[in-house]
């Protein structure tokens, strides 16, 4: 009985982690290389590779019935993938968002 509940919880957490990793990857593609440098972060290729790798590892570590049962090294890599996505979303993304140009005024000024 508890095994079923644990399996369901692991499935939900695995899917949630994979969604966060894919979101970090898509978000890392939105910004230009110049914005990464302006924010004082590593370049776009680095963060795209990191978040892309995190999404790939997240996909590989999805629990059953979607994936296989990760154990050992794959479980640790799955945790590392979530950490990479979390660092990007909390630190790098916040710095990148501060480099955006302010929107044009709707009052008609140049």
Phi, psi and omega in degrees: 000312180288332178298320179296318179294320179294317178298319178296318179295318178297323178296314179297315179294322179295317178293318179297317179297318180296320178297317178297320180293319178292320178299318178297320178297311181297319180293324181293338180279343185288334189261153179275163178298324179296323179293324176298315179293320179296329179278353180078026181247170176299170186285173184297319181300320180298309184288331175291319177295318181294312181287329175294318176295321179298318179294321179294316178294321177300322177293318181292335183260012176298135182283169176298152008273359181281310183246206176253177184276103181288141178214158175062240186297321181297323178295318179292320178295325176298320177294318178297324179296319178294323179295316178301313179297321179295319178296316179299311186291327184270327184254301187292313182299319179298319179291322180294322181295334179284348180269355179295146176287144177295147180294151177295147178289140180275006182271002174094008179282163178276000000 
